[in-house]
Amino acid sequence: HDDDDKSNNKNSKIQQPRSMLSIIPSPSWFVITFVIVQFFSTITSVSYGFVADNGIVKQKISSPNYYYANTHLLSTADDGAPSDYDTDDITEKSVSVTYDDDDEAIRDALKRELLMLSSVTNRGEFASSEERDIVIDIVTQLEALNPTADPASNCAGEWDLCLSSTHFFKSSPFFQTIRMAVNDKAIAENGFDIHDRATSASRIGRVRQIVSPREIKSEVELEVGMVPGLPLTVRGTVITKAKLEVKGPELWETEIISTEVKGSNIPFVNQMMDDMQLAFPVGNVYDTLMGNIPIVPSKTYYVDEGIRITRDIDDNFFVFSRA
């Protein structure tokens, strides 16, 4: 009987489902989990004193807080759903297409000025108030002079971020999914702002998106200082993959799949990550914790052979140049 009991116990153990923690073999998974938990812990403890400007702006705006995304061409209504939205809530702007020869000359001039401002302001991070106003005006004019029908369906290729109206890291589906999960713009902006200050010792390098008809891959190069005042840094590339589905002429929706870290400058860590080929299943985590995976809407109002301008749910814009 003892042998039978041992055999039954052994079989029952084999049949028991494995927990998520039991299948996590990579230390990088814990790092990514910590980032998500830390962010949600931060935004739940911040003050509600932050008030966002939800006014609708038709043309040029003058805003001293441009870097923190006060460029509102759209207005959104909160419906209380943590990971869903109604496309009817996004108003006041639609994609336009122009083919006039004079418009082409204007577009070329605007793009040259935009790329020059990108170069001298580090993608907009160090722009003066006057330069910020000029950037906003140029972006708005280019969107009105879009030469491509159905821009959301014509974004395939490799793109480098060259200008942003907000934190660079927010172009990644990883952080955009956090924004949708929080479902409160003011709280999310406070959380992102605090996260940016808390990681002020780090530097964001190249930010790239690789867009295909059914998937988008975001690559963000990071360099993090380990000890203040000492030239000891850890580098790596955070790679996030998400499903992509075009929903309209300018609208696409993404659903996060996974995140991984590659390209570390620490030899044994880099070799371990490359050998194990592991990615943290962020989408599965959201599905387990929330019951669904947040859907992230983005709108592209301008795309041509060299430039793409995409806006997120909060109307932050990201200008990409074709790699």
C-alpha positions, -999 to +999 in steps of 0.1 A: +000+000+000+029+024+008+042+018-027+008+025-042+004+057-022+038+069-033+029+062-069-004+080-066+013+110-050+039+111-077+012+110-105-008+137-088+023+159-086+029+154-123-007+163-132-007+195-112-004+226-134+028+245-131+025+280-117+038+310-136+067+315-111+079+279-116+085+284-153+105+317-150+141+309-157+155+343-166+165+371-141+154+397-167+118+386-162+119+397-126+133+431-137+105+437-161+079+426-135+095+449-110+091+478-134+054+472-138+048+468-101+069+498-093+051+520-117+016+510-105+028+515-069+040+550-078+009+562-096-014+550-068+005+571-043+008+604-062-012+634-054-043+643-074-032+679-075-021+675-111-046+690-136-043+683-173-054+708-200-081+690-220-089+719-243-091+713-280-065+732-301-070+737-338-036+753-348-005+766-331-003+764-293+020+782-269+027+760-239+056+761-214+049+725-205+051+712-241+076+685-231+050+670-209+025+666-237+001+695-236-006+693-274-043+685-275-058+682-310-082+655-298-106+652-270-114+619-253-142+609-229-136+586-200-160+557-200-147+538-170-134+508-189-098+500-179-087+485-212-113+495-238-123+526-255-148+539-280-134+552-313-163+577-314-148+594-283-118+606-304-130+637-322-121+669-339-095+655-363-095+632-393-069+622-419-067+644-450-049+638-483-034+664-506-017+659-540-010+695-551+025+703-565+027+734-544+019+714-513+048+691-520+073+720-520+058+732-487+060+697-472+097+694-481+105+728-465+086+719-434+103+685-431+137+701-434+130+725-407+115+698-385+145+675-388+169+705-381+150+712-349+151+676-340+189+676-344+196+707-323+171+699-295+179+662-290+146+650-304+127+679-287+140+672-252+159+704-248+138+727-270+131+763-259+096+775-256+098+792-290+112+761-306+085+740-291+058+762-305+075+760-339+076+722-337+039+720-328+030+743-357+051+723-382+037+690-371+001+704-374+008+718-409+023+685-421-007+665-408-029+688-428-007+682-459-006+644-457+001+630-492-009+594-484-043+578-485-050+554-456-017+563-437-022+536-410-020+509-437+012+524-452+035+524-422+054+492-429+092+494-425+118+504-400+115+538-383+137+558-359+122+583-335+135+617-343+111+640-324+086+636-296+062+658-276+066+636-245+090+612-229+107+590-255+100+558-237+062+564-241+064+554-278+069+518-267+038+495-265+051+485-231+044+519-216+014+526-238-002+495-224+004+507-189-013+540-198-044+521-210-045+498-180-044+529-156-072+545-176-066+579-161-046+604-180-037+627-151-026+598-129-006+581-157+012+614-166+022+619-130+034+583-128+054+587-160+069+620-149+080+605-115+094+574-133+114+597-156+128+617-126+136+585-107+156+572-137+173+605-144+207+588-142+198+568-173+200+578-209+178+568-238+196+561-270+181+550-303+144+544-303+132+523-332+099+508-344+097+480-369+062+479-384+048+450-403+011+444-414+003+423-383+030+433-357+050+462-343+083+457-326+097+485-305+134+488-296+146+512-270+183+515-262+190+523-225+222+533-207+218+532-169+244+546-144+251+522-116+270+545-092+265+583-093+298+600-102+315+569-115+317+558-152+300+525-145+270+520-168+248+491-179+235+492-214+208+471-231+180+472-256+144+467-244+125+450-272+087+449-270+065+431-295+028+437-300+000+426-323-011+453-347-045+456-365-055+485-388-090+497-378-094+528-401-076+551-425-055+566-397-062+542-368-045+511-356-048+491-324-020+472-307-020+444-281+012+437-263+028+403-266+061+402-249+092+422-237+128+412-235+162+428-229+191+422-253+224+437-262+238+441-226+273+453-223+279+428-195+293+398-214+280+369-194+245+385-191+244+392-228+255+357-237+230+342-212+200+362-227+210+354-263+214+317-255+182+313-236+161+333-261+136+343-235+109+369-236+086+380-207+050+373-217+036+407-207+003+401-225-003+369-205+004+387-173-022+414-180-047+387-191-041+368-158-043+399-136-070+419-153-089+394-173-079+409-206-051+426-225-055+464-228-060+475-264-039+505-274-051+529-301-028+551-321-035+574-350-011+582-379-021+615-396+010+618-418+032+593-436+053+596-468+085+580-481+106+594-452+085+607-423+057+593-401+037+613-375+018+591-350-003+602-320-012+582-289-045+582-270-035+614-251-025+632-283+012+630-277+029+630-311+059+609-322+078+618-354+097+590-370+121+590-399+125+560-421+156+540-412 
